[in-house]
């Protein structure tokens, strides 16, 4: 099922239409907090955002691609475990409201793929180096040119059943992005 959703997301994001337009790049830094005091930092780069207006019933939908590096840490400082992952995700955003008549408030959803360095991390056997990176969040754009954003999101990493061991890793995520 996840493969089908991922494939559909990739196909929709790649559809060349006359109503699609590319815009600025962005960089992001995230703080992640997971179960059992699992913490992390995530650095992301978004090479472009595309607006898709193909679906009349949906309205304008923005899609950005994000390449990221994740650094995770678990346990007390005297006996801690570290891990890192690289990921690529198409992320769909849709504005649903405006704060103070100026600042767009959006939801976001994405399913990407990641490569994790160590399959044994945080006391778990996560089963595979290959993991899905799922996200669901709220984004607020702000700044004089709306070139900054804050996001709160839930992120989940799991191998989607590609391996018998699939406990997954869950994070709450706070993100700051700068668009240029």
Secondary structure by P-SEA (a helix, b strand, c coil): caaaaaaaaaaaaacccccbbbbbcccbbbbbbbcccccbbbbbbbcbbbbbcccccccbbbbbbbbbbbbbbbccccbbbbbbbccccbbbbbbccccccccccccccccbbbbbcccccccccccccbbbbbbcbbbbbbccccccbbbbbbbbbcccccccccbbbbbbbbbbbbcc
